[in-house]
Amino acid sequence: MTQAEIVEALLAFIAAPEATEAEFEAMALTVFSYQFRHNEPYRRFALQRGRTPLSVRRWRDIPAVPITAFKDLTLSCSPPERAERIFMTSGTTQGVRGRSYHPTLAVYDHSMLLNFRARFMRGRDRIPMGILFPDETALPNSSLAHYLALARHECGTPDSAVFIGEPGLDLDRMLATLAAAEASGEPYALLGASYSFVPVMDALTARGQRFAMPAGSLILDTGGFKGQSREMAPDEFYDGLSATFGVPRSACINMYGMTELSTQFYDDGNATTPPVKSGPHWIRSRVVDPLTGTDLPEGARGVLVHHDLAHFNCVSAILTEDAGEIVPDGFRLFGRMGGAESKGCSVAVAEFLAAARG
């Protein structure tokens, strides 16, 4: 199958209203076959595990790549120099950043927009948006900058604005915009990195100021804090958002995504934490024992593995560093791994690199 053929097949699969388990499995095996053929490091790893397109019959048996491998190897089915966009992770390990190569953004954009409209927009066509994250001009290799640009351009009203630029946070302009939105009575949406909301909440607390945003207003945060602001426990964070902006916790939605995927997960608000997160029909998740790699039953805590068909050019099966448990209708996320879980994934990384490098 050529790149054009796999892109066409995926665009049609994503556009479908839903997919049965059998339909997902068939598409997942097609994507695995494509990656096995065109991605040399991944093929070596799969062969070392005894997994080939001829032997794998279930999507759950497709070998998952440890997420940190994106920092050590070029995982791409097409020549990296021909990529339309290269997204890089924000964290560094000895100066190395993980990279995802996109020969076309057609699949990523299609995946993001269909999912975003279904899970965040809640039936609206457009809503005025304020973005608390630098734009693509400032961060051309940021998948989050691209994600937020898509949200603003395709789902925001013309007066939607980015409040973080080269000089930093434009707090005065943001507060003036929020005051106008509050007075208008029309719903408003704030979207950005989780850590970007903290200095805004702190500044408003220091001023003794808060807003009562109109009914139907929404907040989307993503990414956690990553050492870029003071840490806040989830309940403290969402209580703060609700008190500061007058948006109920049920309308404070967290998006869980990563550079190494092309599809995002959402919850249905954070009235209680941790909420259940779920994705669209072109992504599936499982939880594995970090030491053996075997699937764990529903309700057991382990390491999350995501199978994202939209991430067709790199690898679709990703062993994360996140602890979670499968529950009805999705999974619960418990943050980064620790203890035995972390050690188990370190072993997986070492095994992958040894096999992929031959």
N, C-alpha and C positions, 0 to 999 in steps of 0.2 A: 504494500500500500504506500502510495506517495504522500508527501506532506499535504499537498492540495486535497487529496482524497480523505485523509484523516481529519483535516480541518472541516471539510464539507460534512462528513459523517457526524462529527461532534457538534457542529452548529445545529444540525437537525435534531440530534439527540437532546441537546440542552433546550431547544425550543419546544419540545414535546411537553404536554401538560404534566406528565408523570412517567415513571418507569417501574415496571415490576422488577422483582429480584432477578428473574431470569433475563430480562432485557438489560439490566445493569451489568449482570455477569457477562453477557455476550459482548457488550461494548468494552468492558474492562479487559477482557481477554484480547480483543482486537487492539486496544491501546498497548497492552503489554507486549504483544507480538511486534508492533511497530517499534517500541522502545528497545526491545531485545535485539532487533535487527540493526538499528541505527545508532544506538548509544553504547559505545565500546566498553567503558568502565562498568556500566550496569550489566551488560551481557556477561562479562567475566564474573561478576558477583553472583548473578543468577545461575551460571554454570557451576560455580563452586558449591552452590546450595542444591544442585541437582534439579533446578527449576528451568524449564524451557517451555516455549509455546506448545510443544507436543505433550508435555507431561502435566502442565498445570490445567486443571479443569474448573477450579473455583476461584473467584476473585480474592477470597481470603488467603489463598495459597500463593498469590503473587508476592515475590520477595520485596520487603519494605527496606528502603535506604535510610540509615540514620541521618537525621537532619543536619548534623554538623559536617557530613560529607560534602555538602555544597560549598564549604570553605576550603576543602582540600583538593577537589577534583572538578574538572569541567564536565558537567552532566548535561549534555545537549545532543539531540538527534540531528541537528543541522549545524553547519559551521558557525561557531560563535561570532565570527566577524560579520556574518550576514544578519545578525539579530536586529529586529526593528527597535527593540528596547531590552536593556539589561537592568533588572531590578537587583539591588544589593541590600543585604541586611544592615541594620544600624549598628549592631554590636560588632566587636572585633575580637579576634583571637590572634595574638601576636601580629596585629596589623592586617590580618586577612579577613575579608568580608565574604559571606556566602552570596552566591550569585545564581539567579534564575534567568535563563536566556529565552527570549520570546521572538521567534522569527516573524510572527505576526501577532498583533494585539486583538485580532478579531475574536478569538475564542475567550480570552480573558475578559474583554469588554462585554461580550454577550453574557457570559456567566455572571459578572458583577451586577450588570444592570437589571437582568431578570430577577435575580435574587434580592437585590436592594429594593426594587419596587414592591416585591411581594412581602418582604419582611419589615422594612422600615417605613415606607411611604404610606402604608395602611389605607390604600384605596385612593390616595390623592395623585393627581397628575404632577403638580408642582407645589412647592412650598418655599417661602423665603428662607435662606440658609445663611448662617454665620459659621465660618470655618476657622478652627483654632489649630492650624498646622500650616507650615510653609507650602507654597504652591510648587508646581512642577518646574518652573523656571529656577527656583532656588534649589530644589532637590530633584533633579531629573532622573535619578536612579532609585527613587523611593516608590515602592509599590503603593504605600499609603497616600502619598501626594497624588499619584495617578488615580487611585480609587476616589479620593475626595474631589478631584477635578471632574471626574465623570459624574459623581453625584450632583455637584453644583451645576454643571453645564446641562445635564440631561433631565434633572429633577428639581433644580432650584429655579426661582423666579429671576428675572434680569437684575434685580437689585441685590441678589445674594453677594456676599463679600467674604474676602479672606482677611482675617484680623492679625495674622502673624506674618511679618515680612523681614527684610534684612535688618531693620533697626530693632526687631523684636516685636513684642505684643503691643498693638495700638489700642490700649485700654480705653482711652477717652472716646475714640470712634466706636468701639464696641459697645460701650455703655450708652452712648447716644442712640445707637441703632436699636438696642434692646428697649430703651425708654420709648422710642417711637413705635416699636412693635407692641409693647405693652399697651400703649394708648390706642392703637389701631383696633384692638380686639381680634385680630387675625392670628391664627397659629403661626409659630415661628420654630425653626429647628436650629440647634447648635450641634456641630459635629467636630470632633477632633481627637487628638491623642489624649489618653486619660490624664497624663501628667500636665497637659496644657491647661486643664480646668483648675488645677490646684492654686496657682498664683492669682487667678481671677477670683476664686472664692476667698482667698486670703485678703486680697485688696478690697473687696466689697465688705468683708467683715471689719476690716480696719476703718472703713468709712462709715460703718453703721448703715450700709445700704443693701437692699435686696429688691428683687423683682417679683411680680406676680404675672407670669407670662399667660397669655390667653389660653383657654381650654383648647386642647388638641395640639399644643406645642410638644416638641420632642427633643430629646437629647441623645446623641450617640457618642459613646466613648470607646476607645480601643487601645490595646497595647500595654496597659499597665503603666508602671512608673519607671522601671529600668534605670534607677539611680538618678533620674533627671529632675526629680522634685522630692519633697518629703513623702515618705510612704504613708498610705492611709489604708486602714482595713476596709473591706468592701462596704460594710454597713455604714461606717463613718463617711465614706466617700459619697455614697448615694443619698444618705441623709443630708449631706452638705449640698449636693446638687439640688435636691428638692427644696431645701430651705432657702438657698441663694436665688434660684430662678423661678420658684413657684411651680415647678413641673413635678407631678407625682412620680414616685419611684417606679410605678408601673409603666411610665412613659420614658424612663431612662434605660435605653437599650445598649447592651454591650455587644460589639462586634469582635469576634475571635477569628483572626486571620494571620497569615505569615507570608513572608517573601517566597517561601518554598512551596506555596500553593497558589492556585488561580481561582479558588472559590472560598467564600467566607461563611462562617457560622454566625448565627444570631440567637439571642434569647428573646423572650416576649416581655421583657421588662425586668426590673430588679426590685420588685416589691418584697421578695425574699431572696436571700443568697445562700449558697450558689444556685442560680437558676438553671433550668435545663436548656442546653444549646442544641441546635439542630441545623442541618443544611438541606439543600435542594436534592433532587433525585439523581444528580450526576456526581454525588460524593457520598461515600459510606465511611463509617468509623468503626473501629473495634478497639478493645483494650487487651493488652497482652501482658504476660508475666515477663518482667525485664530480664530474667535470668535464662528462661527457656524459649521465649518468643512464642509460646503457645497462647491461644485465645483463652481469656478468662470469662466466666459466666456473667450474666447480667447482675449488677449490684456489687461485683468484686472490684476493688481498686487496683489499678495497674497503670501501664503506660499507654497513652493514646497513639493509635496508628490511623492515619487518614488515607483513603484511596480517592484521589481527586482526578477524575477523567479529564477535566479541563486543563490540567497541567501536563499536557501531552508531549511537549518537547523535551522535558527534563526526565523526571520519573514521577509517576502518579501515586506510588505507594510510599508514604513517608512515616518513619518511626520518629515521633516527636520526643521532646524532653519534658512533656507535660503529663502530670498525673490526672487520672480521671476514672469514671465508672460509667458503664452503659446502663441507661435507665429507659423505661418506656418513652418513646418519642424522641430520643436523643441521648445526650450524655451530660454529666456534670463534670466541670473542670475544677481541679483543686490546686492549680499552680504548678510550679516547677517541681521536678522530682527531687527526692533526697534519699539518703541511706542506700539500701540495697537496690532500689530502683535506679538510682544514678550510677552505681557501679555496674549494674547489668547493662545499661545502655553504653557505658564506656567500653565494655567488652564487645558489644555489637559494632561500635564504630571501628575498633581495631580490626575486627574480622572483615568488615566491609573494605577498609582501605587495603588490607593485605590482598584480598581477592581481586579488587578492582585494578590494582596496580600490577597484577600478575606476578 
